[in-house]
Amino acid sequence: MSLVAGSYEKFIWAFTLRSQSLIPLFSYPSHLAPIKTVAVSGSVVASGGFDDTIHLYNLSAAASLGSLHHHSGTVTALAFYAPPHLPIPRSLVSADAAGSLSISDGDGFVHLKTLPIHRGAVNDLALHPTGRLALTVSHDECLAMVNLLRGRRSFCCRLGREASLVKYNAAGDRFFMAAEEKVSVHEAEDARLLLELECPKRVLCAAPARNGLLYTGGEDRNITAWDIKSGKVAYCFEQAHTARVKGIVVLKDSDGATGDDDPYLVSSASSDGIIRVWDVRMAATEKPLAECETRSRLTCLAGSCLKFKRPQTGESKSKVEDQTIEG
């Protein structure tokens, strides 16, 4: 299992979890300005920053795959669509501070189309598990739905307040929005409000799990697991960090098991540069399973369930990259 984090210092960090330790894979000053967002799909990583650029990496080869320069503003959100039967992502969807959403082909990462969606900066985007739809929330206080098959905006409504996060659950029948300290749970079919979760302080990150839980983190420095059926707190890692929690990732086995105990590993990153991995089966102890210190101001976190091998000595970088892309 691997974790990728971005920082204000323009560095991207990659780690792999082995024997209850986070082993560094690489760290690289990839951007010319702070990194805003990262996404991982298998061995492919994407990062977007304030330099209006998307950089791509191969985790298994610890190598760069190039960059994309079609955005005209800060890249604020990234998401891969990866069908279970494919070894590589089918598409990469990105959003920026100019209010646009872009679609790139996962084979070669060729830019296909850019759509004007909002009048303000896009704060976050969420892909439906089918890869057909995307939700976006923006500084203009609107929620929009984008039909990715037709390449056009199909729905837009004013929320009355600015949402900073939007996420689909694993089944795609519900979605979540965070606005300041409140998280709302909605029916995906008609956007009907089902529940509203009240957090102590502003929510900065969230991650849904397959077992019906939603993990949130933010300025309260806690990692809270919410039962989205009852709206109550299932458990909480209090003071999980000594600074704001900027990213949460739910790690799962590569076989995609969906039992009640799956997932049991959750990772978090804080603004003081600490990355921690938690075993939720031992939530009562509130002690991390593993942790590492990057000594940088982390801004985002993403993870992959892929188990990969590092390239052998003497094997060319291009050969490893080709093998990874071809599966």
N, C-alpha and C positions, 0 to 999 in steps of 0.2 A: 504494500500500500504506500502511496506517495502523497506528499503535501507540497503545495506551491504557494508562496506568499509574495506580495509586492510591497514596496516601501516608498516613503517620501524621498529617500536618498537615491531613487532611480534604480535600485537593485531588485532583481528577482531572485528568490531563494527557493531551492528545491530540496526536499528531504524524503527519505524512505523509512518506513517503520519496520524495524527488525529487532526481535528479541527484547521488546519493551524499551527500545532506544530509537531516537530519531537520528539517522545517519545522513550527513550532508551529501547531496548529489552534485550540486553546483550553486554558485552565486555569481551573478553577472550584472554589471551596470548597463542594462539593455536600453534604457530610455534616456532621452535628453531632459526629461522633466519627471516629477513624481508619478508613480504608477497608481492608477485609480482602481483597476479591476483586473482580475485573472479568472481563467476558466480552464478546466482540464477535461479531456476525453481520452481515455486509454493512455497512450504514450504521447499524445499531442497536447501542448499547452499554448494558450494565447494570453497575452497581457496587453492592456490598453492604458494610455496615460495622458497627461496634460500636454504632451507634444503632438497630439492628434494622430498618433501612430499605433498600429497593432503589430506586435512582434509575436512570432511563432517559434516553438521549440519542440525538439524531440527528446522526451524524458529518457528513453532507453539508451539513446546515444549521447545524451548530454550535449546536444548540438543545436544550433540555430537552423530554422527552416525558412528564414526570410522575414519580410515585413509587408504590411499593407498600408497604403497612404491615401485612401479614398475619403477619409473623414475630414471635415472642415472645422472641427471643434474637438474639445477634450473627449476622449473615448470613455464613456461613463459606465457601460455595461456590456458584458460578453456572455454568450451562451452557445454551446455546441448542441447539435441534434445528432445523436448516434443511435441508430437502430441496433437492437441486441445482436442481430445476425451479421453485422458488418464489423471488421476489425478497425476501421477508421471512421471518424465522424462524417456524416453526409453533408452537413452544412454548418456554417458559423454565422450567427446573427449578432450584430453589434449595434450599439446606440451611442449618440454623442450629445454634447452640450448645445448643438445647433438645433436639436429637436428631431433629428433624422434617425432612421433605422436602416441598416444595410444588411444585405444577404450575400454571403460568399459561398462558393462551392467548396465542399470539403476535399475534393480531389484536385490537388494543386492549389487550392485556396485562391481561386479566381473570383474577383468581385463581379457579382451579377447585377445587383440593382440597389439603389438608394431611394428610400421613400421618405417624404416629409410627413411627419406624424404629429408633432406638437409645435406650439409657438414658443415654448420654453425648453430648457435643458431636460433631457430624459434622465431621471434618477435611477431607474432600474427597469429590467425587462425579465420576463419569465416565458419559457417555451412550454407549450403543452406537450405531454409525453408522446403524442402522435406526430409532433413536428409540423403540424398544419397551421397552428395558431400561435400568436405571441401576444402577451399583455405588456403594456408599458405604462409607467406612471411618471409624471413630469412636474417640473417647477411651475407649470401653468395650472396646477391643481386639477388635472384631468387624468382619467383612466382611458386608455385606448386599446382596442383589439385589432390586430393585424392578421389578415389572411395571407399566410406565407405562400400558399399555392398560387393564388392569383396576383400576389404582389401588390396589395392595396389595403388601406385602412377600412375596416368594415364597421367599426363602432367607436364612439367617443362620448364620454359623459363627464360633466364637471362634478368633482367630489366635494367641493366646498372647503377643502383643506389639502395641503400638499402632502402626498404620500412619498416616503423615501424608499420603500421596499415593496416588491410584489413577488409572490412565489406560488407555484402550483404544488399541490400535493402529488404523491407518487401515482395515484390513480387518475389524476386529472379531472376529478369531479368537484374539487373545491380549490379555491385560491385564497391567499392571505395578503393583506396590505398592512403596512406599518406606517403610522403617522404620529410622530413624537413618541409618547409613552403608550399609545394604544395600538393594538393589533386586531384587525377585523377579519372574520372568517366568512367567506361568501360561497354561495352555490355557483359553480362554474357555468351552468346552463343559462341562468338569468341574472346573475350577479346579486341575488337576494342575500341580505345580511342574515347570517345564522348566529354568530356569536361575536362578542367584543371582549378582548382580553386586556386587562389593565395592568401595566407594568409600573414599577416604582419610578423609573426614570426613562429617558429617551432610548428607544430601541435602535441599534445601529446595524444589527445583522440578525438573520434568521435562517433556519434550515429545517425543512420538513423531513420526517422519517416515515418508513413504510408501516410502522406499527401504530399509526394514528397519533403520534406525538409531533409537536412543533417545538423546536429549540430556539430560544431567543437570547440575545446578549446585547449589551450596550453600556450606557453610562453608569449603571448600577454595579458593574463589574461581576455580575452573576451570570451563570448559565442556567436558564430555567426551562424545564420540560413541561409543556402544556398538553393536556388531554383535549384535543379539539372536538371531542364529542360532548364533554361536560363543561368545558371552559375552565376547568380547575387545574391547579398546579399538581403534576404527578410527582415531581421531585425537583430539587434545585441544588446546584453546586454554588453555595454562597461564597462570595469573595474569591471566585475562581482565579481572578487576576488582580493585580494591584493597580491596574490602569484600565481604561475603557476597552471593552471587548469589540474588536473591529471585524472579526470573521468567525463563522462557525461552519464546520463541515461534518456531515454524518457519513462515516465510513462503513462500507458493507463488503461482504465477501464477493469474490469474483463470480461465484455461481449464481448470484442474484437471489439468494434465499430470502424468503419473506415471512419467516416464523415470528412468533411473538417476541423472541429474544433478539431478533435482528432488526436494527443494528445494535451492537453493544459498544462500539467505539465511536466517540465523538471528539473532534479536535477543535481547538479554539486558538485565536491569535489576538494579542492585545497591542495597544499603541506604544507600549514600552519595549516591544521587540520579543516578547515571550510567546512561544508556540507550545501548547500542551495537548496531550491526548488523554482522554478520560475513558475509563471502563464504567459504563453506567450501571453494571451489575454490582458495583461497589460504591454506589453514590453516597452511602452513609458515611464512608470514610473521608470523602471529599479530598482525596489525594490523587494527583495525576498519575497515570500509568507511565508516561514519558513526557519529557519536556526538553526544550533547547532555547538558547538565547541568541538572537541575531544581532543584538546591539544596534538596532535600527528602528525607526518609527514605522511599524507595519500598518498598512492601509486595507489589506484584503487577503483572503485565504480561499484556496480551492483544493480539492482532493480527488484522487483516483483510486479505484480498487484494483488496478492492474498490477500484476506481479511480473516484473520484467527482469532481464539480465543486462548487466553492463556489457559494452562491447569488449571483445577479446583484444589483447595486445597485438598490434600489428594489423588489425582489421581496419580498413579504410572507413572514414566517417561517412562518405557518400554511400558506400555499400550497406552499412548498417541502416541508414535512413531509408534506402530503397526497400530493404527487407521489411522494415517496420510498416511502411506505407502499403506495400503489396500484401501484407498479412502473412 
